[in-house]
Amino acid sequence: MRLRAADGGRHPFHSLGGAVPNPRTSLVYEGIALCRKGNVGFLLAVGEGSAIGSAKTIGCGVANEGDVWDFYDYKRKASARMPLGVILTTAAAGSEMSDSSVITGEEGKVKRGYGSDFGRPEFAVMNPELQPF
């Protein structure tokens, strides 16, 4: 995923790779820290469902105080999310349109979903001619 610095400084983009099936909280926490340190103002998820879900979670983690896992543990609800765009690279992920994401917590290896109005990206791009139908 590409992370755009809000200040447009010398390093206006940051990359964070490593999204895997059943995306992990470790990548999410790394992304949250990178966004905060790099003054990131926009997320662009490039990939499939795991990359998109990770970006949704990172966006909520940056925009809300406290531990982002609390949303997946149903302790509280998100009140905001960073702006997010999606470039879908695989057919039929569904994450590009849904209001939810699924993340696997490292501790206890618990896989949980969370849905909210902040789950839908501002835009999603998919070129059907490039999809393996």
MITORZA-670546 format. One record per residue (C-alpha): x, y, z; residue in three letters; residue number from 1. Coordinates in nm, 2 decimals, decimal comma, always signed. Each point is the difference from the previous one (the first is absolute). Layout:
N
+--------+--------+--------+-----+-----+
!     c1 !     c2 !     c3 ! res !   n !
+--------+--------+--------+-----+-----+
!      X !      Y !      Z ! ALA ! NUM !
...
+--------+--------+--------+-----+-----+
! end
This chain:
133
+--------+--------+--------+-----+-----+
!     c1 !     c2 !     c3 ! res !   n !
+--------+--------+--------+-----+-----+
!  +0,00 !  +0,00 !  +0,00 ! MET !   1 !
!  +0,11 !  +0,36 !  -0,06 ! ARG !   2 !
!  -0,02 !  +0,26 !  +0,27 ! LEU !   3 !
!  +0,00 !  +0,37 !  -0,10 ! ARG !   4 !
!  +0,16 !  +0,25 !  +0,23 ! ALA !   5 !
!  -0,24 !  +0,28 !  +0,08 ! ALA !   6 !
!  +0,27 !  +0,27 !  -0,01 ! ASP !   7 !
!  +0,12 !  -0,09 !  -0,35 ! GLY !   8 !
!  +0,36 !  +0,01 !  +0,13 ! GLY !   9 !
!  +0,32 !  -0,15 !  -0,14 ! ARG !  10 !
!  -0,14 !  -0,35 !  +0,04 ! HIS !  11 !
!  -0,36 !  +0,04 !  -0,10 ! PRO !  12 !
!  -0,07 !  -0,38 !  -0,02 ! PHE !  13 !
!  +0,07 !  -0,28 !  +0,24 ! HIS !  14 !
!  -0,05 !  -0,37 !  -0,09 ! SER !  15 !
!  -0,11 !  -0,27 !  +0,23 ! LEU !  16 !
!  +0,00 !  -0,35 !  -0,14 ! GLY !  17 !
!  -0,06 !  -0,34 !  +0,16 ! GLY !  18 !
!  -0,37 !  -0,05 !  +0,00 ! ALA !  19 !
!  -0,07 !  -0,37 !  +0,01 ! VAL !  20 !
!  -0,32 !  -0,21 !  +0,00 ! PRO !  21 !
!  -0,16 !  +0,04 !  +0,34 ! ASN !  22 !
!  +0,18 !  +0,34 !  +0,06 ! PRO !  23 !
!  +0,17 !  +0,04 !  +0,33 ! ARG !  24 !
!  -0,02 !  +0,28 !  +0,26 ! THR !  25 !
!  +0,38 !  +0,02 !  -0,01 ! SER !  26 !
!  -0,02 !  +0,16 !  -0,35 ! LEU !  27 !
!  -0,28 !  +0,22 !  +0,11 ! VAL !  28 !
!  +0,19 !  +0,13 !  +0,30 ! TYR !  29 !
!  +0,30 !  +0,06 !  -0,23 ! GLU !  30 !
!  -0,21 !  +0,19 !  -0,24 ! GLY !  31 !
!  -0,16 !  +0,22 !  +0,27 ! ILE !  32 !
!  +0,35 !  +0,09 !  +0,13 ! ALA !  33 !
!  +0,12 !  +0,08 !  -0,35 ! LEU !  34 !
!  -0,30 !  +0,22 !  -0,08 ! CYS !  35 !
!  +0,04 !  +0,19 !  +0,33 ! ARG !  36 !
!  +0,38 !  +0,04 !  -0,04 ! LYS !  37 !
!  -0,02 !  +0,09 !  -0,37 ! GLY !  38 !
!  -0,29 !  +0,24 !  +0,03 ! ASN !  39 !
!  -0,20 !  -0,21 !  -0,25 ! VAL !  40 !
!  -0,33 !  +0,15 !  -0,11 ! GLY !  41 !
!  -0,13 !  -0,26 !  -0,25 ! PHE !  42 !
!  +0,01 !  -0,37 !  -0,04 ! LEU !  43 !
!  +0,01 !  -0,18 !  -0,33 ! LEU !  44 !
!  -0,05 !  -0,38 !  +0,03 ! ALA !  45 !
!  +0,13 !  -0,18 !  -0,31 ! VAL !  46 !
!  -0,07 !  -0,37 !  +0,00 ! GLY !  47 !
!  -0,27 !  -0,24 !  +0,11 ! GLU !  48 !
!  -0,22 !  -0,04 !  +0,30 ! GLY !  49 !
!  +0,27 !  -0,04 !  +0,26 ! SER !  50 !
!  +0,18 !  +0,32 !  -0,11 ! ALA !  51 !
!  -0,33 !  +0,19 !  -0,01 ! ILE !  52 !
!  -0,11 !  -0,13 !  +0,34 ! GLY !  53 !
!  +0,34 !  +0,09 !  +0,15 ! SER !  54 !
!  -0,03 !  +0,35 !  -0,14 ! ALA !  55 !
!  -0,35 !  +0,04 !  +0,13 ! LYS !  56 !
!  +0,12 !  -0,10 !  +0,35 ! THR !  57 !
!  +0,31 !  +0,22 !  -0,02 ! ILE !  58 !
!  -0,22 !  +0,30 !  -0,10 ! GLY !  59 !
!  -0,23 !  -0,06 !  +0,30 ! CYS !  60 !
!  +0,30 !  -0,05 !  +0,23 ! GLY !  61 !
!  +0,16 !  +0,33 !  -0,10 ! VAL !  62 !
!  -0,33 !  +0,20 !  +0,02 ! ALA !  63 !
!  -0,11 !  -0,13 !  +0,34 ! ASN !  64 !
!  +0,18 !  -0,01 !  +0,34 ! GLU !  65 !
!  +0,08 !  -0,32 !  +0,18 ! GLY !  66 !
!  +0,06 !  -0,35 !  -0,13 ! ASP !  67 !
!  -0,16 !  -0,08 !  -0,34 ! VAL !  68 !
!  -0,05 !  -0,36 !  +0,11 ! TRP !  69 !
!  -0,28 !  +0,13 !  +0,24 ! ASP !  70 !
!  -0,22 !  +0,04 !  -0,31 ! PHE !  71 !
!  +0,05 !  -0,37 !  -0,09 ! TYR !  72 !
!  -0,04 !  -0,09 !  +0,37 ! ASP !  73 !
!  -0,34 !  +0,19 !  -0,01 ! TYR !  74 !
!  +0,11 !  +0,22 !  +0,29 ! LYS !  75 !
!  -0,06 !  +0,33 !  -0,19 ! ARG !  76 !
!  -0,09 !  +0,14 !  -0,34 ! LYS !  77 !
!  +0,20 !  +0,20 !  -0,25 ! ALA !  78 !
!  -0,09 !  +0,36 !  -0,03 ! SER !  79 !
!  +0,21 !  +0,09 !  -0,30 ! ALA !  80 !
!  +0,24 !  -0,14 !  -0,26 ! ARG !  81 !
!  +0,28 !  +0,14 !  -0,21 ! MET !  82 !
!  -0,09 !  +0,06 !  -0,37 ! PRO !  83 !
!  +0,04 !  -0,33 !  -0,19 ! LEU !  84 !
!  +0,02 !  -0,09 !  -0,36 ! GLY !  85 !
!  +0,02 !  -0,35 !  -0,15 ! VAL !  86 !
!  +0,16 !  -0,14 !  -0,32 ! ILE !  87 !
!  -0,13 !  -0,36 !  -0,02 ! LEU !  88 !
!  +0,24 !  -0,25 !  -0,16 ! THR !  89 !
!  -0,21 !  -0,32 !  +0,03 ! THR !  90 !
!  -0,35 !  -0,08 !  -0,10 ! ALA !  91 !
!  -0,29 !  -0,02 !  +0,25 ! ALA !  92 !
!  +0,17 !  +0,10 !  +0,32 ! ALA !  93 !
!  -0,30 !  +0,19 !  +0,11 ! GLY !  94 !
!  +0,21 !  +0,20 !  +0,25 ! SER !  95 !
!  +0,01 !  +0,30 !  -0,24 ! GLU !  96 !
!  -0,38 !  +0,05 !  +0,05 ! MET !  97 !
!  -0,08 !  -0,14 !  +0,35 ! SER !  98 !
!  -0,02 !  +0,18 !  +0,33 ! ASP !  99 !
!  +0,20 !  -0,26 !  +0,18 ! SER ! 100 !
!  +0,35 !  -0,16 !  +0,04 ! SER ! 101 !
!  +0,14 !  -0,31 !  +0,16 ! VAL ! 102 !
!  +0,32 !  +0,00 !  +0,21 ! ILE ! 103 !
!  +0,18 !  -0,27 !  +0,19 ! THR ! 104 !
!  +0,12 !  +0,10 !  +0,34 ! GLY ! 105 !
!  +0,36 !  -0,12 !  +0,07 ! GLU ! 106 !
!  -0,07 !  -0,08 !  +0,37 ! GLU ! 107 !
!  -0,23 !  -0,30 !  +0,01 ! GLY ! 108 !
!  -0,01 !  -0,02 !  -0,38 ! LYS ! 109 !
!  -0,37 !  +0,11 !  +0,00 ! VAL ! 110 !
!  -0,14 !  +0,10 !  -0,34 ! LYS ! 111 !
!  -0,28 !  +0,26 !  +0,02 ! ARG ! 112 !
!  -0,20 !  +0,23 !  -0,22 ! GLY ! 113 !
!  -0,11 !  +0,36 !  +0,06 ! TYR ! 114 !
!  -0,24 !  +0,20 !  -0,21 ! GLY ! 115 !
!  -0,10 !  +0,36 !  +0,02 ! SER ! 116 !
!  -0,09 !  +0,30 !  -0,22 ! ASP ! 117 !
!  +0,37 !  +0,08 !  +0,00 ! PHE ! 118 !
!  +0,08 !  -0,33 !  -0,18 ! GLY ! 119 !
!  -0,08 !  +0,11 !  -0,35 ! ARG ! 120 !
!  +0,28 !  +0,16 !  -0,20 ! PRO ! 121 !
!  -0,04 !  +0,34 !  -0,16 ! GLU ! 122 !
!  +0,06 !  -0,16 !  -0,34 ! PHE ! 123 !
!  +0,09 !  -0,34 !  -0,15 ! ALA ! 124 !
!  +0,16 !  -0,07 !  -0,35 ! VAL ! 125 !
!  -0,01 !  -0,33 !  -0,18 ! MET ! 126 !
!  +0,07 !  -0,06 !  -0,37 ! ASN ! 127 !
!  -0,21 !  -0,30 !  -0,10 ! PRO ! 128 !
!  +0,22 !  -0,05 !  -0,31 ! GLU ! 129 !
!  +0,29 !  -0,08 !  +0,23 ! LEU ! 130 !
!  -0,19 !  -0,24 !  +0,22 ! GLN ! 131 !
!  +0,05 !  -0,38 !  -0,04 ! PRO ! 132 !
!  -0,37 !  -0,09 !  -0,07 ! PHE ! 133 !
+--------+--------+--------+-----+-----+
! end
